[in-house]
Amino acid sequence: MNLKPFTILFSFLFLIVSCKNSSNKEVKKVTVHKKNTINFQNEGHELVYNMVEKVGDYQKLRSKKDVVYTYTYTTPNGQADISIEKYIFDGELSYGEYKQHQRTLPQLQGTIEQGYDGESYWLKLNGAIVNDTTALKRVMFNRPTNFYWFTMFQKLLDPGLKYEYLGKKEMGNKNFDVVKVSFESKNDKPTDIYQLYINKETGIVDQFLFTVADFGVIEEPLLMQMDYEEVDGFLIPSKRKYKKSTWEAEVTDASWVIVEWSAIRFDTDLKKEEFVK
């Protein structure tokens, strides 16, 4: 499974610190909450599992049924997209209404709506259906990508992922466990990589390095840093910024891309009909 959703860096270019103290020794069965038994691949897998339990796992997310929030994406040159995002977790239905879209289909004047109803993608401009194939390709990129970003940590426990514990790292007076997460490769094609910096004190990810194989961003990763807010029992990384980095997670002089999720509301009683064109 490739990390296609990380092609959200479509216009800008869209996270392996060389800690050699890696350990792949298998961790035996671990009992969690006295009921569930997990076969962890290794220490890295267990760290990711515990992190997801802390922020809120996918089962808990699905119990909320849906979410609505405002998505703001701002590039260093000041261009921005602002959309109202709506998702139903069962089936990964996705809708976005863009009042401002200086990056996404800027050639279209007015309000654009994008949707995925579980089977097909669609696009509207000022309420009228748009059938342009080039524009629809952008919808096919945005809808799963935005959904994936919002559910990223929960999806780090999806089947087919590989985990590698890279060791401990001290940065900025904080201590981290560093875990590499990658995907099984098909036909020897490069796959995207995450390198998570899990704060040893809080148990959550403060930052991560990532690559975007679909766009050739493999040798030099990008660095994402995050701040969290608590919403309905979830820890949501609602304030994000990213830019080019090195495999040592060094902060360069490059400018940050700023991403913010605001006015997050779960269980809003969305209907599937709202996602149909």
C-alpha positions in Angstrom: 0.0 0.0 0.0 1.5 3.3 -1.1 1.1 6.5 0.8 -0.8 8.2 -2.0 -2.6 10.5 0.3 0.7 12.2 1.0 0.5 13.7 -2.5 -1.2 16.7 -0.8 2.1 18.4 -1.5 1.0 18.3 -5.2 1.9 22.0 -5.9 4.6 22.7 -3.4 6.4 19.2 -3.1 5.3 17.8 -0.5 8.9 12.7 6.7 15.1 8.2 8.9 17.3 10.0 11.4 20.6 8.0 11.3 20.2 6.6 14.8 22.0 3.3 14.3 20.8 1.9 17.5 18.0 0.1 15.7 16.3 -3.0 17.1 14.1 -5.4 15.2 13.9 -8.1 17.9 10.4 -9.4 18.0 8.3 -8.5 21.0 6.2 -11.4 22.3 2.5 -11.2 22.8 1.5 -8.2 24.9 -1.8 -8.0 26.7 -3.5 -4.6 26.4 -6.3 -3.5 28.6 -6.5 -7.1 29.9 -8.7 -8.1 27.0 -6.9 -7.7 23.7 -3.8 -9.5 22.7 -1.5 -7.9 20.1 1.3 -9.5 18.2 3.7 -6.6 17.9 6.4 -6.8 15.2 8.9 -5.1 17.4 9.4 -2.2 19.9 8.6 0.4 17.2 5.2 -1.2 16.5 4.4 -1.2 20.2 5.3 2.5 20.5 3.1 3.4 17.6 0.2 1.4 19.0 0.5 3.1 22.4 0.7 6.5 20.7 -2.5 5.8 18.7 -4.2 4.7 21.9 -3.3 8.0 23.4 -4.6 10.3 20.6 -7.6 8.1 19.9 -7.8 4.9 17.8 -9.7 4.3 14.6 -12.5 2.4 16.3 -13.1 5.3 18.6 -13.0 7.6 15.6 -15.6 5.5 13.7 -17.8 5.6 16.8 -18.1 9.4 16.2 -19.5 8.6 12.7 -18.6 12.0 11.1 -16.6 15.2 11.4 -16.9 18.8 10.1 -14.1 21.3 10.3 -12.5 24.3 8.5 -9.3 23.5 6.6 -6.8 26.3 5.9 -3.6 25.7 3.9 -1.2 28.7 3.3 1.9 28.6 1.2 5.0 30.8 1.9 3.9 33.2 -0.8 0.6 33.9 0.9 -1.7 31.8 -1.4 -4.3 29.9 0.5 -7.1 27.4 0.3 -9.9 27.6 2.8 -12.5 24.8 2.8 -15.3 23.4 4.9 -14.5 19.7 5.2 -17.0 17.0 5.9 -16.3 13.3 6.3 -18.3 10.2 7.2 -15.8 7.7 8.5 -17.7 4.6 7.4 -16.8 4.3 3.7 -14.5 7.3 3.9 -17.0 9.7 2.3 -15.5 13.1 1.8 -16.8 16.6 0.9 -15.1 20.0 0.6 -16.6 23.4 -0.1 -14.0 26.0 -1.1 -14.8 29.6 -0.7 -11.1 30.4 -1.4 -9.0 28.2 -3.6 -5.9 30.0 -4.8 -4.0 26.7 -5.0 -6.8 24.3 -5.9 -8.3 24.9 -9.3 -7.6 28.7 -9.1 -8.7 29.1 -12.7 -12.3 28.5 -11.6 -14.0 31.6 -10.3 -16.5 31.3 -7.4 -17.4 28.6 -4.9 -16.3 25.1 -5.8 -17.5 21.9 -4.1 -15.7 18.5 -4.3 -17.2 15.2 -3.2 -16.6 11.5 -3.0 -19.7 9.4 -2.3 -17.9 6.1 -1.7 -17.9 5.2 -5.4 -17.2 8.2 -7.5 -15.8 11.7 -7.4 -17.6 14.9 -8.5 -17.0 18.6 -8.8 -19.4 21.6 -8.8 -18.7 25.3 -9.6 -21.3 27.7 -8.2 -23.7 24.8 -7.9 -23.3 23.5 -11.5 -21.7 20.2 -12.3 -18.2 20.4 -13.8 -17.1 17.4 -16.0 -13.7 18.6 -17.0 -11.4 15.6 -16.7 -8.3 17.6 -15.6 -10.2 19.3 -12.9 -11.7 16.0 -11.7 -8.2 14.6 -11.4 -7.5 17.3 -8.8 -10.7 16.2 -6.9 -9.5 12.6 -7.0 -6.3 13.9 -5.4 -7.8 16.2 -2.8 -10.6 14.1 -1.4 -8.7 11.0 -0.2 -5.7 13.1 0.7 -7.5 15.5 3.0 -9.3 12.5 4.6 -6.0 10.7 5.1 -4.3 13.6 6.7 -7.1 13.9 9.3 -7.0 10.2 10.1 -3.2 9.7 9.7 -2.3 8.5 13.1 -5.2 6.1 13.3 -4.2 4.7 9.9 -0.6 4.0 11.1 -2.0 0.8 12.4 -3.4 -0.4 9.1 -2.4 -3.8 7.8 0.6 -4.0 5.6 2.8 -1.5 7.4 6.3 -2.2 8.6 7.9 -0.7 11.8 11.5 -0.2 12.7 12.7 1.2 16.0 15.6 3.6 15.2 16.6 4.5 18.8 16.5 7.4 21.1 17.2 11.0 20.1 17.5 14.2 22.1 16.4 17.4 20.3 15.7 20.8 21.8 15.8 19.6 25.4 13.2 16.9 24.6 13.8 13.1 24.4 12.3 11.1 21.6 11.8 7.5 20.5 12.3 7.4 16.8 10.2 5.0 14.8 10.3 4.4 11.0 7.0 3.4 9.4 7.0 2.2 5.8 4.7 0.3 3.4 5.1 -3.0 1.7 6.5 -2.4 -1.8 4.7 -3.7 -4.9 6.9 -4.3 -8.0 9.9 -2.9 -6.2 8.4 0.6 -6.5 9.6 3.1 -3.9 7.0 3.7 -1.1 6.5 6.6 1.2 8.3 6.6 4.6 7.4 8.2 7.9 9.9 8.8 10.6 8.1 9.5 13.8 9.5 11.4 16.8 7.5 10.2 19.7 7.9 12.4 22.8 9.0 10.1 25.6 7.3 12.3 28.2 3.9 12.7 26.5 3.8 9.5 24.3 2.6 11.5 21.2 4.3 12.6 18.0 5.8 16.1 18.1 7.2 15.9 14.6 7.9 13.5 11.8 9.9 13.3 8.6 8.2 12.0 5.5 8.9 11.3 1.8 6.5 11.4 -1.2 7.5 8.6 -3.5 4.9 9.6 -6.2 6.7 12.9 -6.6 10.3 11.7 -6.3 10.7 13.2 -2.8 12.8 10.2 -1.5 16.3 11.3 -0.9 15.5 14.5 1.0 12.5 14.3 3.3 10.2 17.0 4.6 9.7 17.8 8.3 6.2 18.3 9.8 5.8 19.8 13.2 2.5 19.9 15.1 0.6 21.3 18.0 -2.4 19.5 19.4 -5.8 20.4 20.8 -8.3 18.1 22.6 -11.7 17.6 21.0 -14.2 15.2 22.4 -11.6 13.0 24.0 -9.2 13.0 20.9 -5.8 14.7 20.7 -6.0 16.4 17.2 -2.8 17.8 15.6 -4.7 20.7 14.4 -1.9 23.2 13.9 0.8 22.0 11.5 3.7 23.3 9.5 6.2 21.6 7.2 9.2 22.3 5.0 12.2 20.6 3.5 14.6 19.0 5.9 17.4 16.4 6.2 17.4 12.9 7.5 18.7 14.3 10.7 15.5 16.4 11.1 17.6 19.6 10.8 15.5 22.7 10.4 16.6 24.5 7.2 16.2 28.2 6.2 13.3 27.2 3.9 9.9 28.8 4.6 7.1 26.9 6.3 3.8 25.8 4.7 1.1 26.4 7.3 -1.9 24.1 7.8 -4.7 24.6 10.3 -7.8 22.6 11.2 -10.3 24.7 13.2 -13.9 24.5 14.4 -13.7 20.7 14.6 -17.0 19.1 15.4 -17.7 15.3 15.6 -21.1 13.5 15.4 -22.9 16.2 13.4 -25.5 13.8 11.9 -24.2 14.1 8.3 -26.3 12.2 5.8 -24.8 10.2 2.9 -27.1 12.1 0.5 -24.9 15.2 1.2 -22.0 13.5 -0.5 -23.9 12.7 -3.7 -23.7 15.1 -6.6 
